[in-house]
Amino acid sequence: MAEALAGRLAGHVMAEEPYHLLDEEGYEFGFPPSAEDYRVLFARSMAGLGSPQDAIVFDRTPVDYLAYLAVTGVDPEDLVGAAALRSAFATLDLLVVTPITAETERVLPRAEMPRLRADMNDALLELVHADPLDAWADVPVLELDGPLEGRLSAVLKALGVRPQEP
């Protein structure tokens, strides 16, 4: 969906995934990833939000990695200051959360670590809604848990972009 969104928003580009960037640089991730791996991913994601380019669509944001860290036992509040997160998230026009549903499970690749995927999903939803660091309170949040075919239109509508007719 993120790629389709970038294609529909004039002048927007997809952000490179922190995982792929780090992998290309030679970072060796554990299997399963460790808390340190998620800390490194979180830091790279934070750097991406601080990019001088304005028109970027992110598939993952730092909150995704905070959720993974929470699942590994790291308290997000011990990881980063609220001011740094608030500053990073202030660059976003919209935070879209796509929880795992029965429908997405049918179309997503089979999870190598299904328990981690499920736990991360729960932690992500809790973080987004609780916002314990008061980091994205000023950013509109759109939770997409409805049918897949309407999700892109819902994001475009939330951004104030008129969806094209099929």
Backbone as CSV, one residue per row, in Angstrom:
resi,resn,N_x,N_y,N_z,CA_x,CA_y,CA_z,C_x,C_y,C_z
1,MET,0.814,-1.182,0.000,0.000,0.000,0.000,0.866,1.258,0.000
2,ALA,1.977,1.235,0.708,2.832,2.414,0.775,3.361,2.776,-0.614
3,GLU,3.738,1.778,-1.398,4.220,2.044,-2.753,3.114,2.642,-3.616
4,ALA,1.910,2.093,-3.511,0.778,2.621,-4.274,0.493,4.059,-3.856
5,LEU,0.599,4.340,-2.582,0.369,5.688,-2.080,1.409,6.655,-2.644
6,ALA,2.668,6.270,-2.608,3.728,7.128,-3.155,3.489,7.391,-4.635
7,GLY,2.984,6.396,-5.338,2.696,6.561,-6.747,1.530,7.501,-7.019
8,ARG,0.639,7.623,-6.069,-0.555,8.468,-6.238,-0.342,9.901,-5.747
9,LEU,0.665,10.115,-4.927,0.920,11.452,-4.391,2.014,12.128,-5.220
10,ALA,1.658,13.182,-5.901,2.592,13.877,-6.783,3.875,14.256,-6.046
11,GLY,5.000,13.919,-6.660,6.302,14.292,-6.116,6.783,13.483,-4.931
12,HIS,6.022,12.490,-4.502,6.419,11.684,-3.342,7.266,10.492,-3.767
13,VAL,8.153,10.105,-2.886,8.995,8.924,-3.094,8.848,8.005,-1.887
14,MET,9.165,6.749,-2.094,9.171,5.770,-0.995,10.482,5.888,-0.240
15,ALA,10.400,5.848,1.058,11.610,5.802,1.885,12.206,4.401,1.789
16,GLU,13.497,4.332,1.795,14.160,3.035,1.848,13.941,2.442,3.233
17,GLU,13.656,1.164,3.270,13.457,0.479,4.547,14.767,0.462,5.336
18,PRO,14.737,0.855,6.614,15.951,0.806,7.426,16.622,-0.567,7.414
19,TYR,15.823,-1.629,7.436,16.402,-2.975,7.422,17.265,-3.177,6.184
20,HIS,16.743,-2.810,5.019,17.477,-3.016,3.767,18.712,-2.123,3.695
21,LEU,18.591,-0.893,4.146,19.746,0.004,4.157,20.866,-0.560,5.026
22,LEU,20.503,-0.994,6.220,21.511,-1.541,7.133,22.114,-2.832,6.588
23,ASP,21.289,-3.671,6.009,21.770,-4.924,5.418,22.770,-4.634,4.299
24,GLU,22.458,-3.656,3.433,23.373,-3.278,2.352,24.693,-2.739,2.888
25,GLU,24.652,-2.123,4.063,25.855,-1.576,4.680,26.656,-2.647,5.422
26,GLY,26.130,-3.863,5.465,26.854,-4.957,6.098,26.444,-5.259,7.528
27,TYR,25.410,-4.598,8.032,24.950,-4.911,9.381,24.396,-6.326,9.382
28,GLU,24.787,-7.112,10.353,24.325,-8.500,10.435,23.266,-8.627,11.526
29,PHE,22.039,-8.887,11.072,20.938,-9.069,11.987,20.914,-10.492,12.512
30,GLY,20.520,-10.639,13.769,20.360,-11.973,14.337,19.024,-12.568,13.895
31,PHE,18.900,-13.846,14.107,17.610,-14.503,13.857,17.294,-15.369,15.053
32,PRO,16.319,-15.023,15.818,15.478,-13.837,15.647,16.256,-12.573,15.987
33,PRO,15.773,-11.426,15.491,16.477,-10.176,15.794,16.525,-9.924,17.297
34,SER,17.604,-9.316,17.709,17.791,-8.994,19.130,17.273,-7.589,19.419
35,ALA,17.210,-7.271,20.699,16.821,-5.914,21.090,17.796,-4.905,20.490
36,GLU,19.071,-5.264,20.433,20.060,-4.360,19.833,19.778,-4.144,18.350
37,ASP,19.379,-5.194,17.642,19.013,-5.045,16.227,17.869,-4.041,16.094
38,TYR,16.866,-4.158,16.945,15.732,-3.228,16.881,16.134,-1.819,17.284
39,ARG,17.092,-1.682,18.199,17.587,-0.342,18.556,18.246,0.315,17.342
40,VAL,19.028,-0.472,16.601,19.703,0.047,15.410,18.666,0.429,14.349
41,LEU,17.655,-0.412,14.156,16.588,-0.104,13.204,15.822,1.150,13.626
42,PHE,15.551,1.265,14.909,14.858,2.436,15.434,15.673,3.701,15.145
43,ALA,16.976,3.669,15.420,17.830,4.837,15.192,17.849,5.225,13.714
44,ARG,17.933,4.242,12.832,17.943,4.535,11.395,16.594,5.106,10.968
45,SER,15.525,4.584,11.524,14.195,5.088,11.203,14.032,6.532,11.681
46,MET,14.535,6.836,12.851,14.482,8.207,13.365,15.247,9.144,12.432
47,ALA,16.399,8.693,11.960,17.190,9.512,11.043,16.420,9.765,9.752
48,GLY,15.668,8.768,9.299,14.869,8.923,8.086,13.776,9.959,8.233
49,LEU,13.170,10.022,9.406,12.136,11.032,9.632,12.735,12.431,9.682
50,GLY,14.005,12.516,9.948,14.673,13.813,9.982,15.226,14.226,8.627
51,SER,14.890,13.478,7.586,15.375,13.751,6.240,14.919,15.126,5.772
52,PRO,15.790,15.836,5.040,15.394,17.160,4.558,14.336,17.096,3.450
53,GLN,14.148,15.940,2.844,13.146,15.795,1.794,11.759,15.708,2.425
54,ASP,10.826,16.477,1.908,9.497,16.554,2.504,8.530,15.490,2.011
55,ALA,8.611,15.097,0.770,7.598,14.267,0.141,7.984,12.781,0.171
56,ILE,7.925,12.198,1.353,8.347,10.809,1.530,7.199,10.005,2.124
57,VAL,7.022,8.797,1.616,6.070,7.855,2.186,6.891,6.774,2.876
58,PHE,6.620,6.555,4.149,7.328,5.552,4.934,6.450,4.326,5.094
59,ASP,7.040,3.159,4.872,6.308,1.926,5.129,6.316,1.638,6.630
60,ARG,7.410,1.991,7.288,7.541,1.821,8.736,8.064,3.124,9.336
61,THR,7.638,3.391,10.557,8.121,4.566,11.274,8.781,4.091,12.569
62,PRO,9.390,4.994,13.308,9.998,4.580,14.566,9.049,3.860,15.520
63,VAL,7.751,4.160,15.457,6.819,3.491,16.368,6.777,1.982,16.103
64,ASP,6.996,1.568,14.849,7.062,0.134,14.560,8.203,-0.517,15.335
65,TYR,9.348,0.133,15.319,10.511,-0.442,16.005,10.382,-0.323,17.525
66,LEU,9.691,0.715,17.986,9.400,0.792,19.425,8.531,-0.392,19.846
67,ALA,7.596,-0.773,18.980,6.747,-1.929,19.291,7.580,-3.211,19.341
68,TYR,8.474,-3.377,18.393,9.349,-4.557,18.435,10.199,-4.544,19.699
69,LEU,10.706,-3.378,20.068,11.503,-3.281,21.290,10.666,-3.610,22.517
70,ALA,9.442,-3.140,22.549,8.560,-3.448,23.678,8.366,-4.955,23.805
71,VAL,8.230,-5.631,22.671,8.044,-7.084,22.683,9.287,-7.796,23.212
72,THR,10.468,-7.209,22.973,11.699,-7.830,23.464,12.009,-7.438,24.905
73,GLY,11.106,-6.668,25.529,11.284,-6.334,26.935,11.886,-4.973,27.208
74,VAL,12.118,-4.185,26.159,12.676,-2.847,26.346,11.522,-1.866,26.514
75,ASP,11.576,-1.072,27.545,10.555,-0.051,27.776,10.852,1.122,26.849
76,PRO,9.946,1.444,25.918,10.197,2.558,24.991,10.545,3.858,25.691
77,GLU,10.010,4.053,26.878,10.291,5.285,27.606,11.745,5.350,28.078
78,ASP,12.421,4.186,28.145,13.829,4.169,28.537,14.752,4.361,27.343
79,LEU,14.201,4.331,26.138,15.013,4.310,24.928,15.313,5.695,24.373
80,VAL,14.317,6.546,24.363,14.479,7.824,23.693,13.653,8.878,24.413
81,GLY,14.095,10.088,24.316,13.357,11.171,24.928,12.122,11.554,24.125
82,ALA,11.115,11.982,24.816,9.861,12.366,24.175,10.075,13.524,23.205
83,ALA,10.963,14.447,23.534,11.177,15.607,22.659,11.731,15.179,21.304
84,ALA,12.648,14.234,21.299,13.214,13.758,20.031,12.153,13.066,19.188
85,LEU,11.331,12.248,19.821,10.252,11.581,19.090,9.226,12.593,18.597
86,ARG,8.863,13.528,19.442,7.874,14.532,19.062,8.361,15.318,17.851
87,SER,9.628,15.692,17.847,10.213,16.432,16.735,10.188,15.600,15.454
88,ALA,10.530,14.325,15.559,10.528,13.444,14.387,9.115,13.250,13.852
89,PHE,8.166,12.987,14.722,6.799,12.734,14.273,6.107,14.005,13.786
90,ALA,6.590,15.167,14.194,6.008,16.422,13.722,6.198,16.598,12.220
91,THR,7.117,15.841,11.631,7.346,15.931,10.191,6.310,15.147,9.391
92,LEU,5.481,14.356,10.060,4.493,13.527,9.363,3.165,14.257,9.187
93,ASP,2.528,14.006,8.059,1.189,14.540,7.819,0.125,13.603,8.379
94,LEU,0.446,12.314,8.434,-0.520,11.308,8.842,0.239,10.059,9.277
95,LEU,-0.202,9.452,10.351,0.351,8.170,10.799,-0.712,7.117,10.516
96,VAL,-0.392,6.212,9.604,-1.322,5.164,9.222,-0.903,3.876,9.902
97,VAL,-1.831,3.261,10.583,-1.573,2.001,11.274,-2.415,0.930,10.599
98,THR,-1.761,-0.140,10.213,-2.466,-1.241,9.546,-2.313,-2.498,10.389
99,PRO,-3.221,-2.691,11.326,-3.121,-3.878,12.176,-3.348,-5.148,11.355
100,ILE,-2.800,-6.210,11.861,-2.985,-7.503,11.221,-4.412,-7.971,11.482
101,THR,-5.062,-8.348,10.412,-6.430,-8.861,10.492,-6.456,-10.218,9.803
102,ALA,-7.574,-10.911,9.896,-7.698,-12.199,9.200,-7.482,-12.004,7.702
103,GLU,-7.970,-10.894,7.158,-7.811,-10.637,5.722,-6.351,-10.387,5.347
104,THR,-5.644,-9.600,6.160,-4.240,-9.353,5.835,-3.407,-10.620,5.995
105,GLU,-3.752,-11.465,6.934,-3.011,-12.721,7.109,-3.118,-13.606,5.877
106,ARG,-4.240,-13.499,5.161,-4.405,-14.301,3.945,-3.524,-13.799,2.807
107,VAL,-3.196,-12.506,2.790,-2.437,-11.955,1.670,-0.976,-11.654,2.011
108,LEU,-0.648,-11.536,3.278,0.746,-11.300,3.661,1.560,-12.566,3.471
109,PRO,2.870,-12.387,3.225,3.717,-13.584,3.207,3.625,-14.295,4.554
110,ARG,3.770,-15.595,4.526,3.727,-16.392,5.755,4.820,-15.902,6.709
111,ALA,4.449,-15.678,7.936,5.393,-15.158,8.930,6.400,-16.229,9.323
112,GLU,7.682,-15.855,9.316,8.717,-16.765,9.794,8.628,-16.912,11.308
113,MET,8.168,-15.838,11.950,8.024,-15.820,13.401,6.619,-15.318,13.721
114,PRO,5.609,-16.181,13.594,4.224,-15.720,13.758,3.933,-15.125,15.135
115,ARG,4.542,-15.683,16.171,4.301,-15.147,17.520,4.840,-13.721,17.636
116,LEU,6.035,-13.484,17.063,6.617,-12.142,17.082,5.720,-11.177,16.313
117,ARG,5.215,-11.599,15.148,4.332,-10.743,14.356,3.083,-10.374,15.168
118,ALA,2.483,-11.348,15.794,1.259,-11.102,16.567,1.541,-10.205,17.779
119,ASP,2.636,-10.493,18.486,2.978,-9.684,19.660,3.315,-8.249,19.269
120,MET,4.034,-8.092,18.156,4.383,-6.759,17.684,3.116,-6.003,17.304
121,ASN,2.190,-6.675,16.646,0.925,-6.052,16.263,0.203,-5.511,17.504
122,ASP,0.117,-6.327,18.537,-0.547,-5.899,19.778,0.187,-4.727,20.428
123,ALA,1.520,-4.818,20.466,2.319,-3.746,21.069,2.197,-2.456,20.261
124,LEU,2.153,-2.569,18.944,2.017,-1.396,18.090,0.699,-0.678,18.354
125,LEU,-0.374,-1.437,18.391,-1.687,-0.826,18.638,-1.733,-0.162,20.011
126,GLU,-1.164,-0.818,20.997,-1.142,-0.236,22.344,-0.327,1.056,22.367
127,LEU,0.852,1.037,21.740,1.691,2.235,21.703,1.004,3.391,20.972
128,VAL,0.454,3.085,19.818,-0.166,4.151,19.034,-1.307,4.793,19.800
129,HIS,-2.144,3.988,20.417,-3.306,4.545,21.099,-2.965,5.162,22.460
130,ALA,-2.010,4.597,23.155,-1.640,5.139,24.468,-0.672,6.315,24.351
131,ASP,0.189,6.294,23.328,1.209,7.322,23.115,1.888,7.677,24.438
132,PRO,2.550,6.705,25.073,3.119,6.938,26.403,4.194,8.019,26.439
133,LEU,4.762,8.351,25.301,5.775,9.398,25.261,5.210,10.728,24.758
134,ASP,3.899,10.760,24.539,3.248,11.956,24.016,3.999,12.474,22.792
135,ALA,4.313,11.550,21.881,5.156,11.884,20.737,4.386,12.157,19.454
136,TRP,3.233,11.578,19.300,2.491,11.771,18.046,1.078,12.285,18.302
137,ALA,0.875,12.922,19.428,-0.445,13.444,19.777,-0.941,14.471,18.763
138,ASP,-0.033,15.194,18.112,-0.419,16.220,17.151,-0.490,15.705,15.719
139,VAL,-0.250,14.412,15.534,-0.280,13.821,14.197,-1.582,13.030,14.054
140,PRO,-2.353,13.307,13.004,-3.561,12.504,12.808,-3.196,11.030,12.632
141,VAL,-3.968,10.157,13.259,-3.733,8.718,13.165,-4.935,8.085,12.463
142,LEU,-4.625,7.271,11.461,-5.651,6.537,10.738,-5.370,5.055,10.898
143,GLU,-6.282,4.356,11.552,-6.134,2.908,11.723,-6.957,2.223,10.638
144,LEU,-6.279,1.439,9.817,-6.928,0.745,8.703,-7.084,-0.729,9.039
145,ASP,-8.300,-1.099,9.389,-8.546,-2.512,9.669,-9.717,-3.048,8.864
146,GLY,-10.167,-2.230,7.920,-11.275,-2.647,7.066,-10.783,-3.401,5.845
147,PRO,-11.667,-3.574,4.874,-11.313,-4.315,3.660,-10.095,-3.715,2.958
148,LEU,-9.265,-4.576,2.401,-8.038,-4.121,1.752,-8.304,-3.187,0.590
149,GLU,-9.342,-3.464,-0.187,-9.575,-2.680,-1.402,-9.929,-1.222,-1.123
150,GLY,-10.337,-0.872,0.049,-10.675,0.512,0.345,-9.603,1.282,1.090
151,ARG,-8.510,0.650,1.396,-7.506,1.288,2.262,-6.776,2.457,1.605
152,LEU,-6.372,2.295,0.359,-5.663,3.384,-0.310,-6.558,4.611,-0.406
153,SER,-7.806,4.418,-0.781,-8.749,5.538,-0.859,-8.937,6.200,0.498
154,ALA,-8.961,5.410,1.568,-9.121,5.969,2.915,-7.934,6.851,3.285
155,VAL,-6.733,6.421,2.916,-5.538,7.218,3.221,-5.561,8.509,2.407
156,LEU,-5.863,8.392,1.121,-5.930,9.583,0.278,-6.958,10.573,0.806
157,LYS,-8.110,10.064,1.219,-9.144,10.930,1.783,-8.662,11.614,3.050
158,ALA,-7.990,10.861,3.926,-7.473,11.446,5.172,-6.423,12.527,4.902
159,LEU,-5.729,12.394,3.785,-4.730,13.390,3.400,-5.347,14.564,2.626
160,GLY,-6.635,14.451,2.342,-7.287,15.520,1.585,-7.060,15.421,0.093
161,VAL,-6.670,14.241,-0.378,-6.432,14.023,-1.804,-7.632,13.280,-2.360
162,ARG,-8.153,13.773,-3.430,-9.326,13.135,-4.023,-8.900,11.867,-4.753
163,PRO,-9.433,10.704,-4.346,-9.085,9.461,-5.052,-9.587,9.492,-6.488
164,GLN,-8.801,8.908,-7.386,-9.210,8.810,-8.792,-10.265,7.739,-8.931
165,GLU,-11.165,7.956,-9.843,-12.192,6.956,-10.130,-11.557,5.778,-10.875
166,PRO,-12.050,4.555,-10.630,-11.474,3.399,-11.327,-11.769,3.435,-12.809
